[in-house]
Amino acid sequence: MLSAQTRDAVTAAASSRLFRGARTPRTLAKLPVAEIERLIYPVSFYRHKAVHVRQTCEQIMSRFQGRVPSTMEDLLTLPGVGRKTANLVLILAHSSADNICVDTHVHRIANRLGWVATRTPEETEHALYAVARRRWWPLINLYLVTWGQNVCRPVYPLCGVCVLVDVCPKIGVVKAGKA
């Protein structure tokens, strides 16, 4: 929930502070929103996310007997949880092999490589189910996010150091960066 539009290092630091302050949905639900805000700052939209974290923990306690839901349908009913977060929870917390987590990097790279031709991350998720081998579904996010942060960047991708330079159609790439 904290990672949306926030760099990984900021998310990791905020998560670490948050979990030092409260380790379970029960203890998080008891924290004042102002305390959650303090712990997760400077993640993007930290005020909204603090409210969502607390509300989600309250609902996990009241509706799901203190356990993180294990279905897409239930996860999507929680405040601040969209498809990306729900897919990531299913893959990481519930060891699902039936989900693909699509964030901005996965969406961009899947389109840039020509695997899909979609406008939104949700369209990309559904299109990837049709074109990617099932065994790769839970791993796509891991590999493409790392690739997207380091090589196939949003602006000025480092095509000169990319191992796929000879086979990549570079869809949407206007200018490559210098390695």
N, C-alpha and C positions, 0 to 999 in steps of 0.2 A: 504493500500500500504506500510505503514511503518513497519508492523508487521512481514513480511517474515524474517525468521531466526533471529528474535530479541525477547528477553524476553518481556513479557507483561509489566513489570514495566518500562522498557526503552521506549517501544512504547507509553505508557500512558504519560510519562513525555515529550517526544518529541512532541506528538500530542497536548498536553496542550500548550507548547511553541509556536508551529506552529499556533494554532488557536488564541492565544493572539496576534500574529503578523498579522494575516489575517483571517477573519471569513468566507469569501465567495470565490467561484471560481474566481470571478472578481478581488478581492483584491489579492488573491494568485497568479493569472496569471501575476500580475504587479510586484511582488517581484523579485529581481534579484536571480538567482540560488544560488549565494554565500550566500545570506541572508537565503534562505531556508535550505541550507547545515548547516549553523550555528545554525538554530533553531531546526533541527532534529537530529543533532549529539548527541549521539553516536550510532544511529541505524545502524545496519549492512548495508553495501553498501550505506551509506548516500549520497554519491555523485551521484550515478546513480538514487537513489530514488528522490533526489531533482530535477533532470532534469525531471523525469517522473511526479512528482507532478505538476510541472509548465506546462509541455506540456499537461497533462490531463486537468488541469484547463482551459488552452487556448482552448482546443477542446470542453470542456463542454460549454464554452461561444460561440464559433463560430459555432459549429455543433448542439448543443442541447439547444440553447436559455437559457443558464445558469442553466439548470436543469440536475441533475444526471440521466443518462439513466436508463430505467426501464426494459430493456431486456438483456438477456445474450449476444445476438449477438452484440448489441451496446456497452455494457460494455467491451467486449473482444477486441474491436477496439481501446481502450484507452491504451496509453503507460503504461507499468508496471502493467497492470491488467490481471491476469490469472483467472482460474476457481474458485480458492478458494476465491479471493477477490470479484469476480463478484457474486458468490453465497452469500457471507456475505452481500454485499450491497443489493442484492435483498431481503434477509431475514430481515435485520435490517432497511434499509431505505425505502423499498417498501412493507414491511409486507407480503412477499411471503411465502406461505405455501407449495410451490412446489419445493423447493430447499434444497439440503444438502450441507453444507460447510465442505469440507474434508481438514484438514491440517495433519501434521505429526502425531499428537496424535490420531486423528480419524482413520487414515490409520493403525497405529500400533495396536491400541486396537481392532478395528474391525477384524483384522487378528488374533491377539492373542486370542480373544474369539472364533474364528472359524466362525464368521458370514459370512466372505468372505475369499477368497484365492486369493489375488491380489498382483501385484508387484508395482503398482504406486498409488498415491492418486487419480488420475483421474479414474483409473480402479475401485478403491474402491468406489468412488462416484457413478458410474454407477451400480455397484453390490449392493450397499446399497439401491438404489431405488427399486430393485427387492425383497429384503429380509426384509426391515424395514417397519413397518406400517407407512402409510402416515402422520398420525397425529404427529409422532415423527421427521419427516424430518427436520423442522427448528430448533429443539432442540438438535439434535444429537451432533453438534459441541460444544454447550455450556456445556453439561454434560460430554462428553468424554475428552474435553480439560482440564477441571477442574480435572477430575479423573486421566488423564494422567500426569498432573503436580504434583499431590499430592500422588497418590497411585500406579497406574499402569505406573510407570516411564519407560523410554526407557531402562536404564541399572539398573539392580538390583531392579525390582519392589517390592513393599512392600506386597507381597502375604500374609504374616502372619497377616496383619490387614485388608485385603480385605474381604468385605462381600460376594464376589463371589468365594472365595477360593475353596469351595467344588464343584462348578459347572464349573469353568474355566478350559479349556483344556491347558492353559498356552503355547500355540503354540509359539515356538521360544524363550521361556524363558530358559536360561541356568542356571542362578543362581539368586535366590531371595535375596533382601536386608534384612537388619535387621530393624525391626520397632523401 
